[in-house]
């Protein structure tokens, strides 16, 4: 049994794997959550698009971008299971995301449609890269340390993403740079891409593909055949399949709230600077709670900790109906921070413990298609209900059904037996 400081020591490979979460999480807050949604709403509404429609269009773009990854995820994962394929595919997807993010700085201010299209492209690169990144958890640590390392990835990712975010907020609030607000925002997008690239370097150097299928002729064709065999024999993986169904529902709600938070806050009249500061508070809250989830999962089990997160999000959906001030938005953001990283990291590690290691990329392809396709449903649900009712808070409340269904199905998933550490 590990005690004291030993509990939080990591190997060189584990640190490199964790640092990749530090690298790409800058995209999550600067592009997915905070700055880009507000920038897009300002640009689109300046071009005559209504507030409700701009929120809906952003939801549709999130849905379209993730749908592309959803459809490609299983076959990409199946190909990446062959020796020597995973790391190059990871690099290609990461490069696409970084280049698209960097290009935000050069899109004309008035072209909100092109901005939305490039945003969808960047989300495809980000999502595809995470298929291979998630699967590499299997090769980066041991079964008994998986909860801890996965949680550390999310936890340090929140801190890593907060650094460029804090720098951006500092320059925005102080206005000490002799540049326009638009130039500052575009500079923030370019800095996000650079941050993503620099801190991915340790992963490129140290994380290798250790579990794999030996390379065969006609890799793409054989990957489709293997994928089809897995689908045909899905009954052999009943536990995995049940988990994926549960994950599909509850992670849909988690991802939708994460992506649409600032847009919805803007709809109820909150100021852009206030929204950005509150999202930063959320990041700092998420760091210790992500680590805590990993520690508690080792003691109480993955399922119980996922249920803690589901209950928290269910309350968030209900409490969101009272969102009418900065104070209530802060409360909601703090609640999100306590659960978001924990639910995601423990879900990733539990899935890694359920699947056969030699097919990790293929199975994480399914993991991503269930997660990403779920991310299509949630934003559409928020968008449609917001437009029908004329109130985006009703869209958030509707997400409660996803958490209830996900929690019910998760009950039937059997956790693997492992040594207590």
C-alpha positions in Angstrom: 0.0 0.0 0.0 1.3 3.5 -0.9 1.1 6.1 1.8 2.0 9.8 2.2 3.9 11.5 -0.6 4.4 8.2 -2.5 0.7 8.4 -3.4 1.4 11.5 -5.6 4.7 10.6 -7.2 4.6 9.9 -10.9 7.0 8.3 -13.4 8.6 10.2 -16.3 6.1 8.6 -18.7 3.1 9.4 -16.4 4.3 13.0 -16.1 4.6 13.3 -19.9 1.1 11.9 -20.4 -0.3 14.2 -17.7 1.4 17.2 -19.3 -0.5 16.6 -22.6 -3.7 17.3 -20.7 -2.0 20.5 -19.5 -1.3 21.3 -23.1 -4.6 20.7 -24.8 -6.8 22.0 -22.0 -5.8 25.6 -22.9 -8.0 24.9 -26.0 -10.9 23.8 -23.8 -11.1 27.0 -21.8 -10.0 29.6 -24.4 -11.8 28.2 -27.4 -14.6 25.8 -26.2 -15.7 27.4 -23.0 -14.9 31.1 -22.4 -13.3 33.4 -24.9 -14.4 32.1 -28.3 -18.1 31.7 -27.5 -18.3 35.3 -26.3 -16.2 36.5 -29.3 -18.4 34.7 -31.7 -21.6 36.0 -30.1 -20.2 39.6 -30.3 -19.2 39.2 -34.0 -22.4 37.4 -35.1 -24.8 39.7 -33.1 -22.9 42.7 -34.6 -23.8 41.3 -38.0 -27.5 41.2 -37.1 -27.9 37.7 -35.6 -30.2 37.6 -32.6 -28.8 36.5 -29.2 -30.9 33.3 -29.0 -30.0 32.3 -32.6 -26.3 33.0 -32.1 -26.4 30.6 -29.1 -28.3 28.1 -31.1 -25.8 28.3 -34.1 -22.9 27.8 -31.7 -24.7 24.7 -30.4 -25.2 23.4 -33.9 -21.5 24.0 -34.7 -20.4 22.1 -31.6 -22.8 19.3 -32.7 -21.5 19.2 -36.3 -17.9 19.2 -35.3 -18.2 16.4 -32.8 -20.4 14.4 -35.2 -17.5 14.1 -37.6 -15.2 12.7 -34.9 -18.0 10.4 -33.7 -18.4 8.8 -37.1 -14.6 8.4 -37.6 -13.6 7.4 -34.0 -14.0 3.6 -34.2 -12.2 3.1 -37.4 -9.4 5.6 -36.4 -9.0 3.7 -33.2 -8.9 0.3 -35.0 -6.2 1.5 -37.3 -4.2 3.0 -34.4 -4.1 -0.4 -32.7 -1.6 -1.6 -35.2 2.1 -1.2 -34.3 3.5 2.2 -35.2 0.3 3.9 -36.1 -1.1 5.5 -33.0 1.6 8.2 -32.5 1.6 9.5 -36.1 -2.2 9.6 -36.1 -2.1 11.5 -32.8 0.3 14.0 -34.3 -1.8 14.5 -37.4 -5.0 15.3 -35.4 -3.1 17.5 -33.0 -1.6 19.4 -35.9 -5.0 20.0 -37.4 -6.3 21.4 -34.1 -3.3 23.6 -33.5 -3.3 25.1 -37.1 -7.1 25.7 -37.1 -6.8 27.4 -33.7 -3.9 29.6 -34.9 -5.9 30.6 -38.0 -8.6 32.3 -35.8 -6.2 35.2 -35.6 -6.5 35.8 -39.4 -10.2 35.5 -40.1 -11.9 38.8 -41.0 -13.9 40.2 -38.1 -17.2 40.4 -40.0 -17.1 36.8 -41.3 -18.9 35.1 -38.5 -19.8 32.1 -40.7 -16.2 31.3 -41.6 -15.3 31.7 -38.0 -17.9 29.1 -37.1 -16.6 26.7 -39.8 -13.0 26.9 -38.6 -14.2 26.4 -35.1 -15.8 23.1 -36.1 -12.5 22.1 -37.9 -10.5 22.9 -34.8 -12.9 20.8 -32.6 -12.4 17.9 -35.0 -8.6 18.0 -34.6 -9.0 18.3 -30.8 -11.5 15.5 -30.5 -9.6 13.1 -32.8 -6.3 13.7 -30.9 -8.0 12.8 -27.7 -9.0 9.4 -29.0 -5.3 8.4 -29.2 -4.4 10.3 -26.1 -7.0 8.6 -24.0 -6.0 5.2 -25.3 -2.4 5.8 -24.5 -3.3 5.9 -20.7 -3.1 2.1 -21.0 0.6 2.3 -21.9 1.5 5.1 -19.6 0.7 3.6 -16.2 -0.5 0.5 -14.4 -4.1 -0.8 -13.7 -3.9 0.1 -10.0 -2.6 3.7 -10.7 -5.0 4.4 -13.6 -7.6 6.4 -11.5 -4.8 8.5 -10.0 -3.0 9.3 -13.2 -6.2 10.0 -15.2 -7.5 12.3 -12.5 -4.1 14.1 -12.3 -4.3 14.6 -16.1 -7.6 16.4 -15.7 -6.5 18.2 -12.5 -3.3 19.6 -13.9 -5.1 20.3 -17.1 -7.3 22.8 -15.3 -4.2 24.6 -13.9 -2.3 24.5 -17.2 -5.3 25.9 -19.1 -5.7 28.7 -16.5 -2.2 30.1 -17.0 -2.8 31.5 -20.5 -6.3 32.4 -19.5 -5.1 34.4 -16.5 -2.6 36.2 -18.7 -5.3 37.0 -21.2 -7.7 38.3 -18.5 -4.9 40.5 -17.1 -4.2 42.2 -20.4 -8.0 42.5 -21.0 -8.8 44.1 -17.7 -5.7 46.4 -17.4 -5.7 47.3 -21.1 -1.9 48.1 -20.8 -1.2 46.9 -24.3 -1.6 49.5 -27.0 -3.8 47.3 -29.1 -7.5 46.9 -29.8 -9.8 44.4 -28.0 -10.1 42.4 -31.2 -6.4 42.2 -31.6 -6.0 41.1 -28.0 -8.5 38.3 -28.4 -6.9 37.1 -31.7 -3.5 37.2 -30.0 -5.0 35.0 -27.3 -6.1 32.5 -29.9 -2.6 32.4 -31.4 -1.1 32.0 -27.9 -3.4 29.1 -27.2 -2.2 27.2 -30.3 1.4 27.9 -29.3 0.8 26.6 -25.8 -0.8 23.5 -27.1 2.2 22.8 -29.4 5.0 23.4 -26.9 3.6 21.3 -24.0 2.8 18.4 -26.3 6.5 17.9 -27.0 7.2 15.7 -23.8 4.3 13.4 -24.9 5.9 13.1 -28.4 9.2 12.3 -26.8 8.3 9.9 -24.0 4.9 8.2 -24.6 5.2 5.1 -26.8 2.8 2.5 -28.1 3.6 -0.6 -26.0 0.4 -2.6 -26.5 -0.5 -3.2 -30.1 -1.5 -5.6 -32.9 1.3 -6.6 -35.2 1.2 -4.8 -38.5 -0.6 -6.6 -41.4 -1.0 -5.9 -45.1 -4.1 -3.8 -46.0 -4.3 -2.1 -42.7 -7.4 0.0 -43.4 -9.3 -3.0 -44.8 -8.4 -5.2 -41.9 -9.3 -2.5 -39.5 -12.8 -2.4 -40.9 -13.0 -6.2 -40.6 -11.8 -6.1 -37.0 -14.2 -3.4 -36.2 -17.1 -5.4 -37.7 -16.1 -8.5 -35.7 -16.1 -6.5 -32.5 -19.6 -5.1 -33.3 -20.8 -8.6 -34.2 -19.5 -10.0 -30.9 -20.5 -7.1 -28.7 -22.3 -9.5 -26.4 -18.9 -10.8 -25.3 -18.2 -7.3 -23.9 -21.6 -6.8 -22.2 -20.0 -4.9 -19.3 -18.2 -2.6 -21.7 -21.3 -2.0 -23.7 -23.4 -1.2 -20.6 -20.9 1.3 -19.5 -20.8 3.0 -22.9 -24.6 3.3 -22.9 -24.5 4.9 -19.4 -21.6 7.1 -20.4 -23.4 8.2 -23.6 -26.2 9.8 -21.5 -24.5 11.3 -18.5 -21.4 12.7 -20.3 -23.8 14.3 -22.8 -25.1 16.6 -20.0 -21.6 17.2 -18.7 -20.2 18.3 -22.1 -23.2 20.4 -23.0 -23.1 22.4 -19.8 -19.3 22.9 -20.3 -19.7 24.2 -23.8 -22.7 26.3 -23.5 -22.2 27.9 -20.0 -20.8 31.3 -21.1 -23.2 31.7 -24.0 -26.2 31.1 -21.6 -24.7 33.4 -19.0 -24.6 36.1 -21.7 -28.2 35.5 -22.6 -29.3 36.4 -19.1 -27.5 39.7 -19.2 -24.2 38.9 -17.5 -21.1 40.9 -18.6 -18.4 39.3 -20.7 -15.6 40.1 -18.3 -17.6 38.8 -15.3 -18.3 35.5 -17.2 -14.6 35.0 -18.0 -13.5 35.6 -14.4 -16.2 33.2 -13.1 -15.0 30.5 -15.5 -11.5 31.0 -14.2 -12.8 30.4 -10.7 -14.3 27.2 -12.0 -10.9 26.1 -13.3 -9.2 26.6 -10.0 -12.0 24.7 -8.1 -11.8 21.8 -10.6 -8.1 21.2 -9.9 -8.2 19.9 -6.3 -11.6 18.2 -6.9 -10.2 16.3 -9.9 -7.3 15.0 -7.8 -9.7 14.2 -4.9 -12.0 12.1 -7.2 -9.0 10.0 -8.1 -8.0 9.4 -4.5 -11.5 8.6 -3.4 -12.1 6.3 -6.4 -9.3 4.2 -5.1 -11.0 3.9 -1.8 -14.7 3.8 -2.6 -14.7 2.6 -6.2 -15.2 4.3 -9.6 -19.0 3.9 -9.8 -19.7 5.6 -6.5 -17.6 8.6 -7.4 -19.3 8.9 -10.8 -22.7 8.9 -9.0 -21.5 11.7 -6.8 -20.8 13.7 -10.0 -24.2 12.7 -11.6 -26.1 13.9 -8.5 -24.1 17.2 -8.5 -25.0 17.8 -12.1 -28.7 16.9 -11.6 -28.8 19.6 -8.9 -27.1 22.1 -11.3 -29.8 21.5 -13.9 -32.5 22.3 -11.4 -30.7 25.3 -9.8 -29.9 26.7 -13.2 -33.6 27.7 -13.5 -32.9 30.4 -10.9 -30.0 31.9 -12.8 -30.6 35.6 -12.8 -27.5 37.2 -11.3 -23.7 37.0 -11.2 -23.9 35.4 -7.7 -26.0 32.5 -8.9 -23.8 32.0 -11.9 -20.7 31.8 -9.6 -22.5 29.2 -7.5 -23.3 27.2 -10.6 -19.7 27.5 -11.8 -18.3 26.3 -8.5 -20.6 23.3 -8.5 -19.6 22.5 -12.1 -15.9 22.7 -11.0 -16.4 20.2 -8.1 -17.7 17.5 -10.5 -16.6 18.1 -14.1 -13.0 16.8 -14.0 -13.8 14.1 -11.6 -16.6 12.6 -13.6 -14.5 12.7 -16.9 -11.3 11.3 -15.4 -12.9 8.5 -13.4 -15.0 7.5 -16.5 -11.9 7.3 -18.6 -10.0 5.2 -16.1 -12.9 2.9 -15.4 -13.3 2.2 -19.1 -9.6 1.6 -19.4 -9.9 -1.1 -16.7 -12.8 -2.8 -18.5 -11.3 -3.2 -22.0 -8.7 -5.6 -23.5 -5.4 -3.7 -23.6 -4.2 -4.9 -27.0 -7.4 -3.4 -28.5 -7.3 -0.2 -26.4 -7.3 2.3 -29.4 -10.3 0.5 -31.0 -12.3 0.4 -27.8 -11.4 4.0 -27.0 -12.7 4.8 -30.5 -16.1 3.4 -29.3 -15.6 5.4 -26.1 -15.2 8.5 -28.1 -18.0 7.8 -30.5 -20.4 7.4 -27.6 -19.0 10.5 -25.9 -18.8 12.6 -29.0 -22.2 11.6 -30.5 -23.7 12.3 -27.1 -22.2 15.8 -27.5 -24.3 16.1 -30.7 -27.6 15.5 -28.8 -27.1 17.8 -25.9 -26.2 21.0 -27.7 -29.1 20.4 -30.2 -31.4 19.8 -27.2 -30.4 23.1 -25.6 -30.6 24.9 -29.0 -34.0 23.6 -29.9 -35.7 24.1 -26.5 -34.1 27.5 -26.2 -35.6 28.6 -29.5 -39.0 27.0 -28.9 -39.4 28.5 -25.4 -37.4 31.6 -25.9 -35.4 30.9 -22.8 -32.0 29.1 -22.8 -32.3 28.1 -19.1 -35.1 25.7 -20.1 -32.6 24.0 -22.3 -30.3 23.4 -19.4 -33.1 22.0 -17.3 -34.0 19.6 -20.0 -30.5 18.0 -19.7 -31.6 16.5 -16.3 -33.1 13.5 -18.1 -29.7 12.6 -19.5 -28.2 12.3 -16.1 -31.1 10.2 -14.7 -30.9 7.7 -17.6 -27.1 7.5 -17.4 -27.1 6.9 -13.7 -29.8 4.1 -14.1 -27.8 2.2 -16.7 -24.5 2.6 -14.8 -26.0 0.6 -11.9 -25.7 -2.6 -14.0 -22.0 -2.1 -14.8 -19.7 -4.4 -12.8 -16.4 -2.9 -11.7 -13.2 -5.0 -12.2 -11.6 -6.5 -9.1 -8.3 -5.0 -8.4 -5.8 -4.5 -5.6 -6.5 -1.6 -3.2 -3.7 0.9 -3.3 
